[in-house]
């Protein structure tokens, strides 16, 4: 079995202006600051480019991946798991379309 080769999709900017991008990032930062537990930001390489993660909870705790549903950002969906944040390691993915920190682009075919 051969290794999976990275995709090189056609991309286009999601934000219509720098001001719009700044406004979305500001709202993201406000939502993150409102969380009742500390978080850290990480970036990882994926086969379609770099992406952003929001990480919370104790090092060494059981890992829980918090997937986004609909048009949510990781501070909101990660916050829903606040009762678990002292016992598990939460990994919230940063979806590309909303609040994306590293790859603010839509992939062709993405809505």
CNS distance restraints for C-alpha pairs under 8 A (distance, minus, plus):
assign (resid   5 and name CA) (resid  47 and name CA) 7.47 0.50 0.50
assign (resid   6 and name CA) (resid  46 and name CA) 7.87 0.50 0.50
assign (resid   6 and name CA) (resid  47 and name CA) 4.39 0.50 0.50
assign (resid   6 and name CA) (resid  48 and name CA) 6.56 0.50 0.50
assign (resid   7 and name CA) (resid  47 and name CA) 5.56 0.50 0.50
assign (resid   7 and name CA) (resid  48 and name CA) 5.48 0.50 0.50
assign (resid   8 and name CA) (resid  48 and name CA) 6.45 0.50 0.50
assign (resid   9 and name CA) (resid  48 and name CA) 6.97 0.50 0.50
assign (resid   9 and name CA) (resid 107 and name CA) 6.35 0.50 0.50
assign (resid   9 and name CA) (resid 108 and name CA) 6.90 0.50 0.50
assign (resid  10 and name CA) (resid 107 and name CA) 6.14 0.50 0.50
assign (resid  10 and name CA) (resid 108 and name CA) 5.76 0.50 0.50
assign (resid  11 and name CA) (resid 105 and name CA) 5.85 0.50 0.50
assign (resid  11 and name CA) (resid 106 and name CA) 5.59 0.50 0.50
assign (resid  11 and name CA) (resid 107 and name CA) 4.76 0.50 0.50
assign (resid  11 and name CA) (resid 108 and name CA) 5.95 0.50 0.50
assign (resid  12 and name CA) (resid 105 and name CA) 5.31 0.50 0.50
assign (resid  12 and name CA) (resid 106 and name CA) 5.53 0.50 0.50
assign (resid  12 and name CA) (resid 107 and name CA) 6.86 0.50 0.50
assign (resid  12 and name CA) (resid 108 and name CA) 7.62 0.50 0.50
assign (resid  13 and name CA) (resid 104 and name CA) 6.23 0.50 0.50
assign (resid  13 and name CA) (resid 105 and name CA) 4.46 0.50 0.50
assign (resid  13 and name CA) (resid 106 and name CA) 6.31 0.50 0.50
assign (resid  14 and name CA) (resid  97 and name CA) 6.57 0.50 0.50
assign (resid  14 and name CA) (resid 104 and name CA) 5.82 0.50 0.50
assign (resid  14 and name CA) (resid 105 and name CA) 4.85 0.50 0.50
assign (resid  14 and name CA) (resid 106 and name CA) 5.64 0.50 0.50
assign (resid  15 and name CA) (resid  20 and name CA) 6.19 0.50 0.50
assign (resid  15 and name CA) (resid  21 and name CA) 5.63 0.50 0.50
assign (resid  15 and name CA) (resid 104 and name CA) 7.23 0.50 0.50
assign (resid  15 and name CA) (resid 105 and name CA) 7.87 0.50 0.50
assign (resid  16 and name CA) (resid  20 and name CA) 6.55 0.50 0.50
assign (resid  16 and name CA) (resid  21 and name CA) 7.77 0.50 0.50
assign (resid  17 and name CA) (resid  21 and name CA) 6.42 0.50 0.50
assign (resid  18 and name CA) (resid  22 and name CA) 6.14 0.50 0.50
assign (resid  19 and name CA) (resid  23 and name CA) 6.13 0.50 0.50
assign (resid  20 and name CA) (resid  24 and name CA) 6.33 0.50 0.50
assign (resid  21 and name CA) (resid  25 and name CA) 6.23 0.50 0.50
assign (resid  21 and name CA) (resid  99 and name CA) 7.99 0.50 0.50
assign (resid  22 and name CA) (resid  26 and name CA) 6.04 0.50 0.50
assign (resid  23 and name CA) (resid  27 and name CA) 6.35 0.50 0.50
assign (resid  24 and name CA) (resid  28 and name CA) 6.20 0.50 0.50
assign (resid  24 and name CA) (resid  98 and name CA) 7.47 0.50 0.50
assign (resid  24 and name CA) (resid  99 and name CA) 5.84 0.50 0.50
assign (resid  25 and name CA) (resid  29 and name CA) 6.12 0.50 0.50
assign (resid  25 and name CA) (resid  99 and name CA) 5.62 0.50 0.50
assign (resid  25 and name CA) (resid 101 and name CA) 7.79 0.50 0.50
assign (resid  26 and name CA) (resid  30 and name CA) 6.23 0.50 0.50
assign (resid  27 and name CA) (resid  31 and name CA) 6.19 0.50 0.50
assign (resid  28 and name CA) (resid  32 and name CA) 6.16 0.50 0.50
assign (resid  28 and name CA) (resid  73 and name CA) 7.27 0.50 0.50
assign (resid  28 and name CA) (resid  75 and name CA) 7.20 0.50 0.50
assign (resid  28 and name CA) (resid  99 and name CA) 6.12 0.50 0.50
assign (resid  29 and name CA) (resid  33 and name CA) 6.05 0.50 0.50
assign (resid  30 and name CA) (resid  34 and name CA) 6.28 0.50 0.50
assign (resid  31 and name CA) (resid  35 and name CA) 6.81 0.50 0.50
assign (resid  31 and name CA) (resid  75 and name CA) 5.76 0.50 0.50
assign (resid  31 and name CA) (resid  76 and name CA) 6.76 0.50 0.50
assign (resid  32 and name CA) (resid  39 and name CA) 7.85 0.50 0.50
assign (resid  32 and name CA) (resid  75 and name CA) 4.99 0.50 0.50
assign (resid  32 and name CA) (resid  76 and name CA) 7.79 0.50 0.50
assign (resid  35 and name CA) (resid  75 and name CA) 7.08 0.50 0.50
assign (resid  35 and name CA) (resid  79 and name CA) 6.02 0.50 0.50
assign (resid  36 and name CA) (resid  79 and name CA) 7.67 0.50 0.50
assign (resid  36 and name CA) (resid  82 and name CA) 7.01 0.50 0.50
assign (resid  37 and name CA) (resid  56 and name CA) 7.40 0.50 0.50
assign (resid  37 and name CA) (resid  57 and name CA) 7.98 0.50 0.50
assign (resid  37 and name CA) (resid  82 and name CA) 7.31 0.50 0.50
assign (resid  37 and name CA) (resid  85 and name CA) 7.15 0.50 0.50
assign (resid  38 and name CA) (resid  56 and name CA) 6.34 0.50 0.50
assign (resid  38 and name CA) (resid  57 and name CA) 7.79 0.50 0.50
assign (resid  39 and name CA) (resid  54 and name CA) 6.52 0.50 0.50
assign (resid  39 and name CA) (resid  55 and name CA) 5.47 0.50 0.50
assign (resid  39 and name CA) (resid  56 and name CA) 4.66 0.50 0.50
assign (resid  39 and name CA) (resid  57 and name CA) 7.69 0.50 0.50
assign (resid  40 and name CA) (resid  54 and name CA) 5.87 0.50 0.50
assign (resid  40 and name CA) (resid  55 and name CA) 5.21 0.50 0.50
assign (resid  40 and name CA) (resid  56 and name CA) 6.53 0.50 0.50
assign (resid  41 and name CA) (resid  52 and name CA) 7.07 0.50 0.50
assign (resid  41 and name CA) (resid  53 and name CA) 5.72 0.50 0.50
assign (resid  41 and name CA) (resid  54 and name CA) 4.79 0.50 0.50
assign (resid  41 and name CA) (resid  55 and name CA) 6.14 0.50 0.50
assign (resid  42 and name CA) (resid  52 and name CA) 5.86 0.50 0.50
assign (resid  42 and name CA) (resid  53 and name CA) 5.05 0.50 0.50
assign (resid  42 and name CA) (resid  54 and name CA) 6.42 0.50 0.50
assign (resid  42 and name CA) (resid  55 and name CA) 7.28 0.50 0.50
assign (resid  43 and name CA) (resid  50 and name CA) 6.54 0.50 0.50
assign (resid  43 and name CA) (resid  51 and name CA) 5.48 0.50 0.50
assign (resid  43 and name CA) (resid  52 and name CA) 4.52 0.50 0.50
assign (resid  43 and name CA) (resid  53 and name CA) 5.84 0.50 0.50
assign (resid  43 and name CA) (resid 102 and name CA) 7.79 0.50 0.50
assign (resid  44 and name CA) (resid  50 and name CA) 5.51 0.50 0.50
assign (resid  44 and name CA) (resid  51 and name CA) 5.55 0.50 0.50
assign (resid  44 and name CA) (resid  52 and name CA) 6.58 0.50 0.50
assign (resid  44 and name CA) (resid  53 and name CA) 7.55 0.50 0.50
assign (resid  45 and name CA) (resid  49 and name CA) 5.82 0.50 0.50
assign (resid  45 and name CA) (resid  50 and name CA) 4.33 0.50 0.50
assign (resid  45 and name CA) (resid  51 and name CA) 6.42 0.50 0.50
assign (resid  46 and name CA) (resid  50 and name CA) 5.70 0.50 0.50
assign (resid  46 and name CA) (resid  51 and name CA) 7.01 0.50 0.50
assign (resid  49 and name CA) (resid 103 and name CA) 7.13 0.50 0.50
assign (resid  50 and name CA) (resid 102 and name CA) 6.23 0.50 0.50
assign (resid  50 and name CA) (resid 103 and name CA) 6.45 0.50 0.50
assign (resid  51 and name CA) (resid  93 and name CA) 7.80 0.50 0.50
assign (resid  51 and name CA) (resid  94 and name CA) 6.57 0.50 0.50
assign (resid  51 and name CA) (resid  95 and name CA) 7.83 0.50 0.50
assign (resid  51 and name CA) (resid  96 and name CA) 7.43 0.50 0.50
assign (resid  51 and name CA) (resid 100 and name CA) 7.51 0.50 0.50
assign (resid  51 and name CA) (resid 101 and name CA) 7.33 0.50 0.50
assign (resid  51 and name CA) (resid 102 and name CA) 5.72 0.50 0.50
assign (resid  51 and name CA) (resid 103 and name CA) 6.36 0.50 0.50
assign (resid  52 and name CA) (resid  93 and name CA) 6.33 0.50 0.50
assign (resid  52 and name CA) (resid  94 and name CA) 4.90 0.50 0.50
assign (resid  52 and name CA) (resid  95 and name CA) 7.79 0.50 0.50
assign (resid  52 and name CA) (resid 100 and name CA) 6.86 0.50 0.50
assign (resid  52 and name CA) (resid 101 and name CA) 6.10 0.50 0.50
assign (resid  52 and name CA) (resid 102 and name CA) 6.37 0.50 0.50
assign (resid  53 and name CA) (resid  74 and name CA) 7.89 0.50 0.50
assign (resid  53 and name CA) (resid  91 and name CA) 6.47 0.50 0.50
assign (resid  53 and name CA) (resid  92 and name CA) 5.48 0.50 0.50
assign (resid  53 and name CA) (resid  93 and name CA) 4.71 0.50 0.50
assign (resid  53 and name CA) (resid  94 and name CA) 5.41 0.50 0.50
assign (resid  54 and name CA) (resid  74 and name CA) 6.58 0.50 0.50
assign (resid  54 and name CA) (resid  75 and name CA) 7.43 0.50 0.50
assign (resid  54 and name CA) (resid  90 and name CA) 7.90 0.50 0.50
assign (resid  54 and name CA) (resid  91 and name CA) 5.91 0.50 0.50
assign (resid  54 and name CA) (resid  92 and name CA) 4.91 0.50 0.50
assign (resid  54 and name CA) (resid  93 and name CA) 6.48 0.50 0.50
assign (resid  54 and name CA) (resid  94 and name CA) 7.18 0.50 0.50
assign (resid  55 and name CA) (resid  89 and name CA) 7.13 0.50 0.50
assign (resid  55 and name CA) (resid  90 and name CA) 5.55 0.50 0.50
assign (resid  55 and name CA) (resid  91 and name CA) 4.80 0.50 0.50
assign (resid  55 and name CA) (resid  92 and name CA) 6.29 0.50 0.50
assign (resid  56 and name CA) (resid  85 and name CA) 6.57 0.50 0.50
assign (resid  56 and name CA) (resid  89 and name CA) 5.72 0.50 0.50
assign (resid  56 and name CA) (resid  90 and name CA) 5.06 0.50 0.50
assign (resid  56 and name CA) (resid  91 and name CA) 6.83 0.50 0.50
assign (resid  57 and name CA) (resid  61 and name CA) 7.18 0.50 0.50
assign (resid  57 and name CA) (resid  85 and name CA) 4.83 0.50 0.50
assign (resid  57 and name CA) (resid  86 and name CA) 5.48 0.50 0.50
assign (resid  57 and name CA) (resid  87 and name CA) 6.59 0.50 0.50
assign (resid  57 and name CA) (resid  88 and name CA) 5.53 0.50 0.50
assign (resid  57 and name CA) (resid  89 and name CA) 4.36 0.50 0.50
assign (resid  57 and name CA) (resid  90 and name CA) 5.96 0.50 0.50
assign (resid  58 and name CA) (resid  85 and name CA) 7.71 0.50 0.50
assign (resid  58 and name CA) (resid  86 and name CA) 6.47 0.50 0.50
assign (resid  58 and name CA) (resid  87 and name CA) 6.63 0.50 0.50
assign (resid  58 and name CA) (resid  88 and name CA) 6.34 0.50 0.50
assign (resid  58 and name CA) (resid  89 and name CA) 5.66 0.50 0.50
assign (resid  59 and name CA) (resid  89 and name CA) 6.64 0.50 0.50
assign (resid  60 and name CA) (resid  89 and name CA) 7.34 0.50 0.50
assign (resid  61 and name CA) (resid  87 and name CA) 6.20 0.50 0.50
assign (resid  61 and name CA) (resid  88 and name CA) 4.67 0.50 0.50
assign (resid  61 and name CA) (resid  89 and name CA) 5.18 0.50 0.50
assign (resid  62 and name CA) (resid  87 and name CA) 7.61 0.50 0.50
assign (resid  62 and name CA) (resid  88 and name CA) 4.94 0.50 0.50
assign (resid  62 and name CA) (resid  89 and name CA) 5.75 0.50 0.50
assign (resid  63 and name CA) (resid  88 and name CA) 6.01 0.50 0.50
assign (resid  63 and name CA) (resid  89 and name CA) 4.72 0.50 0.50
assign (resid  63 and name CA) (resid  90 and name CA) 6.12 0.50 0.50
assign (resid  63 and name CA) (resid  91 and name CA) 7.28 0.50 0.50
assign (resid  64 and name CA) (resid  88 and name CA) 6.71 0.50 0.50
assign (resid  64 and name CA) (resid  89 and name CA) 5.95 0.50 0.50
assign (resid  64 and name CA) (resid  90 and name CA) 4.97 0.50 0.50
assign (resid  64 and name CA) (resid  91 and name CA) 6.16 0.50 0.50
assign (resid  65 and name CA) (resid  90 and name CA) 5.98 0.50 0.50
assign (resid  65 and name CA) (resid  91 and name CA) 4.77 0.50 0.50
assign (resid  65 and name CA) (resid  92 and name CA) 6.14 0.50 0.50
assign (resid  65 and name CA) (resid  93 and name CA) 7.79 0.50 0.50
assign (resid  66 and name CA) (resid  74 and name CA) 7.71 0.50 0.50
assign (resid  66 and name CA) (resid  77 and name CA) 7.00 0.50 0.50
assign (resid  66 and name CA) (resid  78 and name CA) 6.29 0.50 0.50
assign (resid  66 and name CA) (resid  90 and name CA) 6.63 0.50 0.50
assign (resid  66 and name CA) (resid  91 and name CA) 5.70 0.50 0.50
assign (resid  66 and name CA) (resid  92 and name CA) 4.64 0.50 0.50
assign (resid  66 and name CA) (resid  93 and name CA) 6.69 0.50 0.50
assign (resid  67 and name CA) (resid  77 and name CA) 7.85 0.50 0.50
assign (resid  67 and name CA) (resid  92 and name CA) 6.33 0.50 0.50
assign (resid  67 and name CA) (resid  93 and name CA) 6.20 0.50 0.50
assign (resid  68 and name CA) (resid  72 and name CA) 6.03 0.50 0.50
assign (resid  68 and name CA) (resid  73 and name CA) 6.85 0.50 0.50
assign (resid  68 and name CA) (resid  74 and name CA) 6.77 0.50 0.50
assign (resid  68 and name CA) (resid  77 and name CA) 6.74 0.50 0.50
assign (resid  68 and name CA) (resid  92 and name CA) 7.69 0.50 0.50
assign (resid  68 and name CA) (resid  93 and name CA) 6.96 0.50 0.50
assign (resid  68 and name CA) (resid  94 and name CA) 7.94 0.50 0.50
assign (resid  68 and name CA) (resid  95 and name CA) 7.06 0.50 0.50
assign (resid  71 and name CA) (resid  98 and name CA) 6.89 0.50 0.50
assign (resid  72 and name CA) (resid  76 and name CA) 6.65 0.50 0.50
assign (resid  72 and name CA) (resid  77 and name CA) 6.87 0.50 0.50
assign (resid  72 and name CA) (resid  98 and name CA) 7.25 0.50 0.50
assign (resid  73 and name CA) (resid  77 and name CA) 6.63 0.50 0.50
assign (resid  73 and name CA) (resid  94 and name CA) 6.60 0.50 0.50
assign (resid  73 and name CA) (resid  95 and name CA) 6.95 0.50 0.50
assign (resid  73 and name CA) (resid  98 and name CA) 6.37 0.50 0.50
assign (resid  73 and name CA) (resid  99 and name CA) 6.59 0.50 0.50
assign (resid  74 and name CA) (resid  78 and name CA) 5.56 0.50 0.50
assign (resid  74 and name CA) (resid  92 and name CA) 5.19 0.50 0.50
assign (resid  74 and name CA) (resid  93 and name CA) 6.12 0.50 0.50
assign (resid  74 and name CA) (resid  94 and name CA) 5.83 0.50 0.50
assign (resid  74 and name CA) (resid  95 and name CA) 7.81 0.50 0.50
assign (resid  75 and name CA) (resid  79 and name CA) 5.79 0.50 0.50
assign (resid  75 and name CA) (resid  92 and name CA) 7.71 0.50 0.50
assign (resid  76 and name CA) (resid  80 and name CA) 6.66 0.50 0.50
assign (resid  77 and name CA) (resid  81 and name CA) 7.35 0.50 0.50
assign (resid  77 and name CA) (resid  92 and name CA) 7.68 0.50 0.50
assign (resid  78 and name CA) (resid  82 and name CA) 7.19 0.50 0.50
assign (resid  78 and name CA) (resid  90 and name CA) 7.14 0.50 0.50
assign (resid  78 and name CA) (resid  91 and name CA) 7.92 0.50 0.50
assign (resid  78 and name CA) (resid  92 and name CA) 6.06 0.50 0.50
assign (resid  81 and name CA) (resid  85 and name CA) 6.54 0.50 0.50
assign (resid  82 and name CA) (resid  86 and name CA) 7.98 0.50 0.50
assign (resid  84 and name CA) (resid  88 and name CA) 6.00 0.50 0.50
assign (resid  85 and name CA) (resid  89 and name CA) 6.83 0.50 0.50
assign (resid  85 and name CA) (resid  90 and name CA) 6.90 0.50 0.50
assign (resid  94 and name CA) (resid  98 and name CA) 7.75 0.50 0.50
assign (resid  94 and name CA) (resid  99 and name CA) 7.06 0.50 0.50
assign (resid  94 and name CA) (resid 100 and name CA) 5.89 0.50 0.50
assign (resid  94 and name CA) (resid 101 and name CA) 7.67 0.50 0.50
assign (resid  95 and name CA) (resid  99 and name CA) 7.18 0.50 0.50
assign (resid  95 and name CA) (resid 100 and name CA) 6.01 0.50 0.50
assign (resid  96 and name CA) (resid 100 and name CA) 4.81 0.50 0.50
assign (resid  96 and name CA) (resid 103 and name CA) 6.31 0.50 0.50
assign (resid  96 and name CA) (resid 104 and name CA) 5.85 0.50 0.50
assign (resid  96 and name CA) (resid 105 and name CA) 6.50 0.50 0.50
assign (resid  96 and name CA) (resid 106 and name CA) 6.96 0.50 0.50
assign (resid  97 and name CA) (resid 104 and name CA) 6.52 0.50 0.50
assign (resid  97 and name CA) (resid 105 and name CA) 6.80 0.50 0.50
assign (resid  97 and name CA) (resid 106 and name CA) 6.47 0.50 0.50
assign (resid  99 and name CA) (resid 104 and name CA) 7.81 0.50 0.50
assign (resid 100 and name CA) (resid 104 and name CA) 5.21 0.50 0.50
assign (resid 106 and name CA) (resid 110 and name CA) 6.02 0.50 0.50
assign (resid 106 and name CA) (resid 111 and name CA) 7.60 0.50 0.50
